[in-house]
Amino acid sequence: IGRKLQKRHGIHALEDGTVILLKQGRIYTKSDAAIETAKHLDGSWKLLGLLKILPKSVRDRGYDWIAANRYKWFGRKKECMIPTQDLADRFPDRLA
């Protein structure tokens, strides 16, 4: 499904090395994807939307810096997390 969506929207996730969000037919990448995702999180994460006042080029440089350092700051797990049923229910089984 992912490959079909990438082809349809002209995106190369592995080449671009970034998160891609497809929401209601619109593509979001890098800082836009992070900000759009944060809108749906609880708590103060929604405040990331305030970063929209900055130019995308500035936001994306910040995104790239965080992405390059995330494992140094937060570590890396050896195995994948098995989601709880509540978390699994948040994701669609298939995309149209």
C-alpha positions in Angstrom: 0.0 0.0 0.0 2.8 2.4 0.9 4.6 1.9 -2.4 1.3 2.5 -4.3 0.6 5.7 -2.4 4.2 7.0 -2.9 3.9 6.3 -6.7 0.5 8.0 -6.9 1.8 11.1 -5.1 5.3 11.2 -6.6 7.1 10.7 -3.3 10.2 8.6 -2.6 10.3 8.1 1.2 13.6 6.2 1.3 15.3 8.7 -0.9 13.9 11.7 0.9 14.6 10.1 4.3 11.7 11.7 6.0 8.3 11.0 7.6 5.4 11.4 5.2 1.8 12.0 6.3 -1.1 11.5 3.9 -4.2 13.0 5.4 -7.4 13.5 3.4 -5.6 13.4 0.1 -2.9 15.9 1.1 0.8 15.1 1.6 2.8 16.5 4.5 6.5 16.0 4.9 9.2 16.9 7.5 8.1 19.7 9.8 4.7 20.0 8.2 4.0 16.3 8.9 5.3 16.6 12.5 3.1 19.7 13.2 0.0 18.1 11.6 0.5 15.0 13.6 1.0 17.0 16.8 -2.5 18.5 16.3 -3.9 15.2 17.2 -1.9 14.5 20.3 -2.9 15.3 23.8 -1.4 18.0 26.0 1.1 20.7 25.0 2.1 18.9 21.8 -0.5 21.0 20.0 1.6 24.0 20.7 3.9 22.9 17.9 1.4 24.4 15.6 2.8 27.8 16.6 5.9 26.9 14.6 3.9 27.5 11.4 4.8 31.2 11.7 8.4 30.3 10.7 9.3 29.7 7.1 9.2 26.1 6.1 12.9 26.1 5.2 13.7 27.1 8.8 11.3 24.5 10.3 12.7 21.8 8.1 16.3 22.5 9.1 15.2 22.1 12.7 13.4 18.9 11.8 16.5 17.6 10.1 18.7 18.5 13.1 16.3 16.7 15.5 16.1 13.7 13.2 19.9 13.5 13.0 20.3 13.5 16.8 17.2 11.6 18.0 19.0 8.3 18.7 21.8 10.1 20.6 19.3 11.8 22.8 16.6 9.1 23.3 18.5 5.9 22.5 17.4 3.1 20.2 15.5 -0.1 21.0 16.6 -3.5 19.8 13.1 -4.7 19.2 9.8 -3.1 18.0 7.1 -2.3 20.5 3.9 -4.4 20.4 1.1 -1.9 20.5 -1.7 -2.1 23.0 -5.2 -2.6 21.6 -6.0 1.0 22.3 -3.0 2.2 20.3 -3.7 -0.4 17.5 -7.3 0.8 17.2 -6.0 4.3 16.2 -4.6 2.9 12.9 -6.7 1.8 9.9 -6.3 -1.8 8.8 -6.0 -0.7 5.2 -5.9 2.4 3.2 -8.0 3.2 0.2 
